[in-house]
Amino acid sequence: MTSGTIPLKYQIADKIKKMIQTNELSPGEKVPSEAALCEQYNVSRTTVIAALQILQNESYIHRKQGKGTFVSSKKLVQDLSASNTFFGSITSDKSVPHSSRILQLRTVTADSTVAEKLGIPEYSKVVFIKRLRIIDGNPIALTWSHIKWEYGSRLLQESLDDNFSIYKYMREEFLQEPAPSPIILTVQEYNSEDAHLIGLEKGAVCCKTESTSLLGETPFEYAHTVMRADKFEFVIKIISFK
C-alpha cells in the first residue's frame, strides 16, 4: 500500500468498497478483522479503524457488539425522476420481494395541511390509510395517505388486501390514469413513537417524502412517507441545462 496523494484510509476504504460492490464480500458476510486488514495492507490499526469508519458512515458495513463487522444489505436505488409513484421503480423490479401491510384504515378530519393539499375545507372527512412498506423482508418505510372522501369512502366498506394499491384502485373504479405531483424529499429526525416499526430508534435520521396525486386536474390523495435513510440511494437524472 502506497501513500501517494490520497490518504491511506481512503485507499483502504475504496478497496473494501470495491470488494463489496463486486460481491467478493457479500451482504451479511463478516469483514476481515482489524488485525488481518493491518497485515494485508501493511498499515497501522489507526488507519484501518479510520477506513472502516468511512465505510460505516456510508452504510457499506455495520458493527455488531461482540461479534465483529459485517457487510450491510445493498441499498435500494430509487430513481426520483422516473417513477410515477415513490416506490414505483423498486416494486417494478420483480427480483426484489416487496409487500405492504395496512396498519390503519379509518375516517379522519383533514387538518390544515391535508385540506390545502387536497383543496377541501379544513375538518372535512377524508379516508386515512397507514401502511408499512416491506422490501426484501425488511420493514423500511411507513406511508400515511389521506384520500378525498368522494374517492375513498367506499374503501371503508371493503376488506382490503395488505398489498392494496391506491393507484390500481383509482384506475379500476374511475377509469382514469392517476398522476403524481413532484415529490418533495427532506431529511429530518424521526421522533414518533412508532419509529421501531421500521427498525429505528426515536430521534434517528430518516428521509421523508410528500406528494399529491391527481386524477386529471383534481387532487385525490395527499401522502407522506418516512423511510430509513440508510436503506436508500436516490438518483435524479438531469435532462439538460439551459
Backbone bond lengths (Angstrom), bond angles and torsions (degrees), N, CA, C in turn:
res aa  C-N    CA-C-N  psi(-1)  N-CA   C-N-CA  omega(-1)  CA-C   N-CA-C  phi
1 M - - - 1.467 - - 1.521 108.90 -
2 T 1.333 116.06 123.34 1.459 120.29 179.88 1.508 110.33 -104.67
3 S 1.329 114.94 146.58 1.462 118.91 -177.26 1.522 111.82 -73.41
4 G 1.333 118.42 -51.82 1.461 120.97 -179.64 1.513 111.43 55.82
5 T 1.333 116.13 -145.56 1.464 120.56 -179.57 1.518 112.01 -97.14
6 I 1.333 116.59 -15.01 1.466 120.38 179.97 1.518 108.87 -96.65
7 P 1.322 118.84 125.03 1.465 121.14 -179.75 1.528 111.46 -53.07
8 L 1.329 115.13 143.72 1.457 121.42 -175.94 1.530 112.51 -57.26
9 K 1.322 117.38 -37.30 1.468 119.27 -177.39 1.529 111.15 -60.73
10 Y 1.346 116.77 -36.51 1.469 120.22 178.74 1.521 111.06 -73.18
11 Q 1.321 116.93 -36.33 1.462 120.02 177.67 1.527 110.94 -62.56
12 I 1.326 116.00 -44.37 1.464 120.05 179.93 1.531 110.36 -67.39
13 A 1.310 116.10 -43.94 1.467 120.08 178.31 1.528 110.45 -57.77
14 D 1.333 117.46 -42.77 1.472 121.29 179.88 1.525 111.47 -64.81
15 K 1.337 117.21 -40.02 1.464 120.23 179.55 1.532 111.07 -64.09
16 I 1.326 116.89 -44.45 1.463 120.22 178.97 1.533 110.14 -67.59
17 K 1.335 116.29 -37.74 1.473 120.83 178.52 1.531 110.39 -60.38
18 K 1.329 117.18 -42.60 1.467 120.50 179.40 1.527 110.94 -65.75
19 M 1.331 116.83 -34.83 1.462 120.20 176.66 1.527 110.53 -64.05
20 I 1.314 116.27 -36.55 1.470 120.78 178.07 1.525 110.33 -71.61
21 Q 1.324 116.48 -44.30 1.462 120.72 -177.45 1.519 112.82 -66.16
22 T 1.330 117.36 -27.64 1.471 121.37 179.60 1.527 111.89 -97.46
23 N 1.347 115.98 7.90 1.469 122.21 179.70 1.523 114.10 64.94
24 E 1.327 116.72 17.00 1.460 119.03 170.29 1.525 108.72 -65.95
25 L 1.331 115.14 -32.62 1.461 122.69 167.42 1.531 106.29 -115.78
26 S 1.321 117.18 117.05 1.465 121.71 -173.97 1.531 111.52 -92.06
27 P 1.350 117.32 158.27 1.469 120.40 175.65 1.522 111.44 -54.25
28 G 1.324 116.09 131.63 1.458 121.75 -178.93 1.515 114.10 89.71
29 E 1.336 117.14 -11.98 1.468 120.58 -179.29 1.523 110.20 -78.29
30 K 1.322 115.08 145.74 1.460 120.22 -179.35 1.519 110.25 -76.32
31 V 1.326 115.72 134.33 1.462 121.95 177.10 1.530 108.16 -77.47
32 P 1.333 119.03 142.40 1.470 120.15 177.03 1.533 111.33 -50.63
33 S 1.301 116.17 149.40 1.465 121.04 -177.39 1.526 111.28 -64.96
34 E 1.312 115.50 163.39 1.468 120.43 178.27 1.518 110.57 -58.37
35 A 1.331 116.31 -41.02 1.472 120.08 -179.91 1.525 110.89 -63.40
36 A 1.337 116.31 -41.98 1.466 120.42 -179.80 1.525 111.05 -65.65
37 L 1.331 116.93 -39.03 1.464 120.74 179.20 1.525 111.02 -69.21
38 C 1.326 116.53 -37.02 1.473 120.14 176.61 1.529 110.25 -59.98
39 E 1.327 115.27 -44.35 1.463 119.82 -179.18 1.530 110.62 -69.94
40 Q 1.314 117.11 -41.39 1.463 121.19 -177.42 1.525 111.89 -63.23
41 Y 1.330 116.25 -42.31 1.466 119.56 -175.13 1.528 113.54 -103.57
42 N 1.356 115.73 -0.33 1.467 121.25 177.22 1.533 111.27 56.16
43 V 1.323 114.96 50.67 1.470 121.15 179.07 1.526 108.50 -131.62
44 S 1.319 115.13 172.19 1.459 120.59 -179.07 1.535 110.97 -78.16
45 R 1.319 114.77 162.07 1.474 120.47 178.11 1.524 110.12 -63.95
46 T 1.324 116.89 -34.71 1.476 120.40 178.53 1.525 111.05 -60.03
47 T 1.324 116.55 -41.84 1.467 121.11 179.61 1.531 110.92 -65.87
48 V 1.337 116.21 -42.10 1.465 120.39 179.61 1.528 110.74 -63.93
49 I 1.322 116.34 -43.58 1.469 120.40 179.01 1.530 110.31 -60.37
50 A 1.337 116.16 -42.07 1.471 120.48 179.48 1.526 110.64 -64.73
51 A 1.328 117.33 -38.65 1.466 121.21 179.10 1.528 110.72 -65.91
52 L 1.313 116.60 -43.58 1.457 120.58 179.20 1.533 111.14 -65.52
53 Q 1.318 116.82 -33.98 1.455 120.41 178.30 1.532 110.81 -65.42
54 I 1.330 116.03 -38.25 1.475 120.46 176.57 1.523 109.81 -60.04
55 L 1.324 116.36 -45.93 1.463 120.96 -179.01 1.526 111.60 -66.74
56 Q 1.325 116.16 -36.25 1.459 119.43 177.76 1.527 110.66 -68.06
57 N 1.318 117.22 -40.37 1.466 120.98 178.72 1.522 111.42 -62.15
58 E 1.341 116.28 -30.23 1.463 121.31 179.72 1.526 111.69 -93.31
59 S 1.339 116.34 7.90 1.476 123.79 175.92 1.526 114.18 65.34
60 Y 1.343 117.62 23.49 1.462 120.05 175.09 1.521 111.12 -79.75
61 I 1.320 116.14 -28.41 1.463 120.74 -179.73 1.520 109.14 -136.40
62 H 1.332 115.42 165.42 1.462 120.27 174.22 1.522 108.35 -147.07
63 R 1.302 115.34 154.01 1.460 120.85 -177.83 1.522 110.56 -103.26
64 K 1.339 115.76 141.08 1.449 122.21 173.57 1.509 108.05 -115.69
65 Q 1.322 115.63 122.91 1.455 120.94 -175.37 1.525 111.70 -54.87
66 G 1.315 115.36 122.56 1.458 120.49 176.75 1.514 114.91 79.18
67 K 1.336 118.19 -1.13 1.468 120.97 -177.07 1.519 113.22 -118.17
68 G 1.332 116.82 -30.30 1.452 119.61 -179.99 1.516 112.80 125.65
69 T 1.330 115.16 -162.99 1.465 122.18 -177.39 1.518 109.01 -112.71
70 F 1.338 116.42 135.54 1.450 121.20 -173.52 1.536 111.02 -129.49
71 V 1.324 115.59 154.25 1.462 121.22 177.09 1.523 109.07 -73.21
72 S 1.320 116.59 131.43 1.461 121.28 -179.84 1.523 111.04 -77.62
73 S 1.324 115.47 160.41 1.459 120.04 174.41 1.523 109.38 -62.63
74 K 1.326 115.50 151.95 1.459 119.06 -179.69 1.520 110.81 -66.06
75 K 1.325 115.80 144.18 1.450 120.48 178.60 1.533 110.46 -72.39
76 L 1.327 114.81 151.79 1.452 121.39 175.72 1.517 108.69 -85.94
77 V 1.319 116.48 123.13 1.462 120.61 -179.24 1.516 109.04 -87.34
78 Q 1.326 116.64 119.63 1.459 121.97 -179.37 1.523 109.85 -114.60
79 D 1.331 115.70 114.16 1.468 121.65 178.37 1.521 108.45 -86.55
80 L 1.322 115.87 103.48 1.464 120.43 -177.15 1.523 112.54 -70.00
81 S 1.309 117.83 -17.99 1.465 120.70 -176.36 1.522 113.20 -96.37
82 A 1.353 117.03 -3.69 1.459 118.52 -173.23 1.518 114.50 -113.11
83 S 1.322 118.44 -27.83 1.463 120.41 -170.69 1.519 112.03 -89.54
84 N 1.341 114.66 150.26 1.458 118.04 174.51 1.522 111.71 -86.00
85 T 1.325 118.27 -12.52 1.455 122.77 169.51 1.518 107.49 -136.89
86 F 1.332 117.34 164.10 1.449 119.43 -173.11 1.522 112.80 -60.92
87 F 1.352 117.99 -39.74 1.455 120.90 -178.77 1.522 111.75 -93.88
88 G 1.323 116.92 9.70 1.459 120.72 -174.80 1.502 114.53 -57.49
89 S 1.324 118.13 -49.00 1.468 120.08 -175.43 1.515 112.16 -72.73
90 I 1.344 117.76 -22.18 1.460 120.32 177.30 1.524 109.81 -79.97
91 T 1.345 117.24 -50.09 1.455 120.55 -176.49 1.519 112.39 -71.46
92 S 1.328 117.80 -17.99 1.462 119.70 176.94 1.525 111.80 -78.23
93 D 1.328 117.16 -14.39 1.459 122.25 177.17 1.526 108.54 -85.61
94 K 1.322 116.68 103.57 1.462 121.37 -174.20 1.527 112.75 -67.32
95 S 1.334 117.12 -13.47 1.468 119.89 179.89 1.526 112.05 -80.59
96 V 1.339 116.54 -11.38 1.465 120.72 -179.32 1.530 108.62 -105.80
97 P 1.345 118.54 108.92 1.470 120.24 178.07 1.523 110.99 -61.80
98 H 1.329 117.08 132.74 1.458 120.15 -178.60 1.526 110.23 -146.88
99 S 1.304 115.62 152.88 1.459 120.95 177.57 1.522 108.50 -159.99
100 S 1.324 115.51 170.74 1.459 122.20 175.27 1.522 108.42 -131.78
101 R 1.307 115.73 154.89 1.465 120.68 176.31 1.533 108.08 -129.74
102 I 1.316 116.69 123.39 1.463 120.46 178.88 1.526 108.88 -77.48
103 L 1.322 115.70 120.15 1.462 121.02 -179.49 1.523 111.61 -96.70
104 Q 1.329 116.93 -33.21 1.470 121.50 178.51 1.517 109.61 -145.71
105 L 1.332 116.43 142.16 1.461 123.93 171.96 1.519 106.60 -144.49
106 R 1.334 116.77 110.69 1.461 119.09 -174.25 1.526 111.08 -161.50
107 T 1.326 115.18 173.36 1.463 122.03 175.99 1.524 108.93 -91.86
108 V 1.331 116.75 134.04 1.463 122.29 174.36 1.525 108.07 -135.18
109 T 1.312 115.86 172.09 1.462 120.21 174.72 1.523 109.06 -102.17
110 A 1.309 116.13 144.14 1.463 121.17 -175.94 1.522 110.60 -74.77
111 D 1.349 116.00 126.80 1.461 119.03 171.88 1.524 108.45 -78.83
112 S 1.319 116.94 -175.79 1.469 120.30 -173.66 1.525 111.80 -63.58
113 T 1.350 117.33 -37.62 1.464 120.38 -179.50 1.518 111.31 -67.09
114 V 1.337 116.48 -49.83 1.465 121.03 -179.75 1.525 110.24 -61.30
115 A 1.345 116.43 -43.21 1.466 120.44 -179.59 1.527 111.51 -60.28
116 E 1.332 115.83 -42.44 1.468 119.84 179.46 1.524 110.98 -65.63
117 K 1.328 117.23 -44.06 1.466 120.67 -177.49 1.529 111.66 -66.11
118 L 1.339 117.61 -35.35 1.458 121.00 -177.18 1.525 113.12 -94.36
119 G 1.344 116.89 -6.34 1.461 120.24 179.20 1.512 112.91 67.89
120 I 1.341 116.19 41.34 1.467 121.62 -179.76 1.522 108.95 -128.13
121 P 1.346 117.45 163.12 1.463 119.44 177.31 1.529 111.48 -65.58
122 E 1.309 115.69 145.97 1.461 120.19 175.56 1.519 109.72 -59.10
123 Y 1.316 117.08 145.02 1.465 126.54 -178.57 1.528 113.55 74.47
124 S 1.338 117.33 8.72 1.463 119.39 173.81 1.526 109.24 -67.11
125 K 1.343 115.99 152.86 1.461 119.81 176.51 1.524 109.88 -73.02
126 V 1.327 116.32 136.05 1.461 122.55 173.42 1.526 108.38 -137.48
127 V 1.316 116.21 160.42 1.463 121.19 175.76 1.525 108.61 -92.59
128 F 1.313 115.88 129.83 1.467 122.57 -177.06 1.522 109.71 -111.57
129 I 1.344 116.49 127.94 1.467 121.64 175.80 1.523 108.44 -126.88
130 K 1.317 115.95 127.41 1.465 121.63 174.96 1.520 107.73 -113.45
131 R 1.351 115.81 126.06 1.469 119.95 -176.45 1.517 111.54 -128.70
132 L 1.329 114.26 145.09 1.459 122.23 173.48 1.524 107.52 -98.10
133 R 1.341 116.74 125.92 1.461 121.90 179.55 1.527 109.25 -95.59
134 I 1.339 115.83 130.29 1.452 121.38 -176.76 1.526 108.52 -123.94
135 I 1.323 116.58 122.61 1.456 122.21 179.62 1.529 108.83 -121.21
136 D 1.328 115.43 125.15 1.464 121.40 178.94 1.527 111.30 54.11
137 G 1.327 115.81 38.25 1.457 121.89 177.70 1.512 115.57 82.35
138 N 1.338 117.96 -1.39 1.464 121.74 -176.84 1.526 111.27 -111.68
139 P 1.336 118.28 125.23 1.468 120.39 173.94 1.529 109.49 -67.05
140 I 1.331 117.10 119.69 1.466 118.63 -173.29 1.537 113.65 -127.10
141 A 1.339 117.66 -6.81 1.462 117.78 -177.01 1.523 110.75 -159.96
142 L 1.327 114.72 154.50 1.460 122.91 172.62 1.525 108.01 -121.70
143 T 1.325 116.49 134.82 1.461 121.29 179.23 1.519 109.81 -122.07
144 W 1.333 115.45 131.84 1.453 122.65 174.69 1.527 108.12 -111.37
145 S 1.321 117.70 122.42 1.462 121.88 179.75 1.525 109.84 -118.29
146 H 1.326 115.96 134.65 1.460 122.40 173.12 1.529 107.14 -116.66
147 I 1.327 116.34 119.68 1.456 121.44 -174.91 1.529 109.23 -114.19
148 K 1.328 116.80 135.54 1.453 121.78 177.30 1.525 110.37 -52.69
149 W 1.314 115.15 141.00 1.462 121.04 -174.05 1.525 112.31 -56.87
150 E 1.348 117.86 -43.69 1.466 120.17 -175.91 1.522 112.54 -66.08
151 Y 1.340 116.81 -20.67 1.458 120.50 178.46 1.524 112.44 -96.77
152 G 1.310 116.90 -32.29 1.457 119.24 -170.43 1.515 116.80 -108.20
153 S 1.340 119.28 -8.66 1.465 120.37 -172.92 1.519 112.98 -60.50
154 R 1.357 117.39 -34.07 1.465 119.66 -178.41 1.534 111.94 -67.73
155 L 1.344 116.34 -18.89 1.471 119.14 178.42 1.525 111.63 -64.18
156 L 1.331 116.39 -27.30 1.457 121.01 -178.44 1.531 111.85 -70.14
157 Q 1.330 116.23 -17.92 1.455 120.80 -179.31 1.528 112.65 -95.70
158 E 1.329 116.31 -3.48 1.460 120.30 -175.41 1.530 111.02 -110.21
159 S 1.307 115.00 157.18 1.465 121.31 173.63 1.524 107.34 -94.86
160 L 1.310 115.81 103.65 1.460 120.64 -173.03 1.520 111.51 -86.27
161 D 1.312 115.07 136.93 1.449 121.15 172.26 1.519 109.20 -68.68
162 D 1.335 117.15 149.16 1.458 120.13 179.88 1.526 112.01 -57.37
163 N 1.325 117.45 -31.80 1.461 120.90 -178.61 1.525 112.55 -91.64
164 F 1.324 115.79 22.62 1.458 121.95 177.62 1.533 110.94 -53.14
165 S 1.329 115.54 134.52 1.462 122.19 178.59 1.525 110.04 -112.09
166 I 1.319 116.69 121.66 1.462 120.36 178.97 1.520 110.68 -63.34
167 Y 1.336 116.91 -40.83 1.467 120.10 -178.74 1.529 111.22 -65.60
168 K 1.327 117.54 -40.69 1.469 120.88 178.07 1.524 110.05 -64.09
169 Y 1.314 116.84 -42.75 1.463 121.92 178.06 1.530 110.79 -59.36
170 M 1.328 117.35 -44.77 1.456 120.72 -179.17 1.530 110.95 -65.06
171 R 1.314 117.86 -39.72 1.468 121.02 178.25 1.523 110.67 -61.36
172 E 1.331 116.05 -46.27 1.462 120.13 -174.60 1.523 112.66 -74.21
173 E 1.320 117.26 -36.05 1.460 120.39 -175.52 1.528 113.05 -85.50
174 F 1.325 116.80 -33.20 1.467 119.55 -173.09 1.523 112.97 -118.46
175 L 1.337 116.13 1.65 1.467 122.82 171.69 1.524 112.68 54.02
176 Q 1.322 115.71 37.53 1.461 121.98 174.59 1.519 108.98 -136.48
177 E 1.316 115.28 155.00 1.460 120.15 178.29 1.522 109.95 -88.83
178 P 1.354 118.61 116.18 1.468 120.97 177.52 1.524 110.73 -64.70
179 A 1.318 115.11 151.62 1.465 120.25 178.11 1.522 108.94 -135.77
180 P 1.342 117.22 137.90 1.458 120.22 179.44 1.518 111.68 -89.55
181 S 1.309 115.01 156.88 1.462 120.43 168.79 1.525 107.66 -87.27
182 P 1.334 119.12 173.70 1.472 119.91 177.65 1.531 111.97 -55.56
183 I 1.324 115.82 145.06 1.462 122.07 179.31 1.529 109.19 -86.59
184 I 1.316 116.18 130.88 1.463 121.94 175.05 1.527 107.44 -98.70
185 L 1.321 117.12 121.11 1.466 122.91 -177.49 1.515 109.89 -114.18
186 T 1.328 116.73 127.10 1.463 121.87 177.33 1.524 109.43 -132.97
187 V 1.328 116.09 160.46 1.461 122.86 174.40 1.512 107.50 -117.12
188 Q 1.323 116.87 131.09 1.465 119.75 -175.38 1.523 110.24 -157.59
189 E 1.328 115.68 171.84 1.460 120.65 173.55 1.520 108.85 -79.68
190 Y 1.335 115.76 142.31 1.458 120.24 178.21 1.518 108.06 -106.53
191 N 1.321 115.93 108.08 1.455 120.82 -173.23 1.519 114.06 -106.75
192 S 1.323 117.11 15.06 1.459 120.62 179.98 1.527 111.03 -78.03
193 E 1.327 115.26 153.51 1.463 120.63 179.15 1.529 112.24 -67.99
194 D 1.362 117.78 -19.97 1.462 118.98 -177.55 1.529 112.76 -93.30
195 A 1.351 116.75 17.59 1.469 120.23 177.48 1.527 111.36 -57.17
196 H 1.339 115.81 -30.35 1.470 119.51 -177.72 1.524 112.35 -64.79
197 L 1.335 117.25 -19.99 1.467 120.22 -178.48 1.522 111.85 -64.36
198 I 1.344 116.55 -26.17 1.463 120.03 177.33 1.536 111.18 -114.04
199 G 1.319 114.64 22.99 1.459 119.92 172.75 1.514 114.69 75.84
200 L 1.342 117.09 23.78 1.462 120.58 179.28 1.520 110.34 -109.44
201 E 1.319 115.88 153.13 1.450 120.80 169.04 1.521 108.54 -86.64
202 K 1.315 116.44 150.07 1.454 120.69 177.95 1.525 109.68 -58.24
203 G 1.340 116.99 129.29 1.453 122.07 -178.40 1.511 114.11 96.06
204 A 1.349 117.09 -2.89 1.466 120.65 179.20 1.531 110.20 -70.06
205 V 1.326 115.20 155.19 1.460 120.25 178.26 1.526 109.45 -76.30
206 C 1.324 116.01 137.36 1.461 121.02 179.32 1.520 109.20 -140.08
207 C 1.331 115.93 170.85 1.461 121.87 171.51 1.521 108.06 -103.32
208 K 1.323 116.16 142.86 1.465 120.69 178.49 1.518 109.01 -129.24
209 T 1.335 116.05 135.64 1.459 120.37 174.97 1.519 109.28 -120.35
210 E 1.326 115.46 150.97 1.459 122.37 173.84 1.521 108.07 -133.50
211 S 1.321 116.31 141.28 1.461 119.99 176.04 1.521 109.67 -157.29
212 T 1.327 115.65 156.07 1.458 123.12 175.83 1.522 107.85 -120.08
213 S 1.320 116.88 128.48 1.463 121.34 -179.73 1.520 110.19 -98.35
214 L 1.328 115.33 143.84 1.455 121.75 -174.00 1.519 111.60 -118.71
215 L 1.322 115.37 149.35 1.451 122.68 167.76 1.526 105.44 -117.52
216 G 1.323 115.38 103.64 1.462 118.56 -168.07 1.511 108.62 69.53
217 E 1.329 116.39 -121.12 1.467 121.04 176.74 1.520 111.94 -102.67
218 T 1.332 117.16 4.88 1.463 121.46 -172.73 1.521 111.49 -103.19
219 P 1.331 118.23 123.44 1.472 119.69 176.42 1.524 110.61 -70.53
220 F 1.330 116.70 134.63 1.472 119.42 178.04 1.521 112.21 -122.07
221 E 1.354 118.21 -19.17 1.459 120.57 -178.71 1.520 110.39 -142.49
222 Y 1.327 114.87 134.19 1.466 121.17 168.91 1.525 106.33 -115.59
223 A 1.335 116.35 125.11 1.464 120.57 -176.45 1.518 110.67 -132.49
224 H 1.313 115.26 145.63 1.459 119.57 168.53 1.516 108.88 -135.04
225 T 1.319 114.59 146.89 1.459 122.61 -174.81 1.519 109.73 -128.56
226 V 1.313 115.73 136.02 1.469 122.37 173.15 1.513 107.16 -112.02
227 M 1.333 117.07 128.65 1.462 120.26 -176.40 1.526 111.25 -136.14
228 R 1.300 115.22 159.94 1.456 121.48 178.52 1.524 109.58 -67.85
229 A 1.321 116.45 121.45 1.468 120.67 -178.32 1.519 111.95 -67.55
230 D 1.338 116.93 -25.92 1.464 119.80 -176.90 1.524 112.68 -81.41
231 K 1.323 117.76 -4.08 1.462 121.03 -176.69 1.524 113.43 -104.84
232 F 1.328 117.59 -4.18 1.457 120.01 -173.80 1.520 112.74 -124.99
233 E 1.308 113.89 149.36 1.457 122.45 170.63 1.531 106.29 -128.88
234 F 1.314 117.07 124.07 1.457 120.96 -173.00 1.519 111.54 -101.33
235 V 1.324 115.24 139.59 1.464 122.22 179.94 1.525 108.64 -124.21
236 I 1.316 115.92 132.99 1.460 121.48 174.29 1.524 107.53 -128.28
237 K 1.320 116.92 121.23 1.448 121.23 -179.63 1.533 110.66 -90.13
238 I 1.322 116.26 125.00 1.455 121.81 177.92 1.527 107.93 -91.93
239 I 1.298 116.14 119.04 1.473 120.25 -175.12 1.517 110.78 -74.12
240 S 1.351 116.74 -48.84 1.466 119.42 -178.75 1.517 109.00 -165.43
241 F 1.299 115.34 161.09 1.459 121.96 173.60 1.508 109.04 -106.90
242 K 1.315 116.77 142.07 1.472 120.46 177.45 1.520 109.59 -124.04
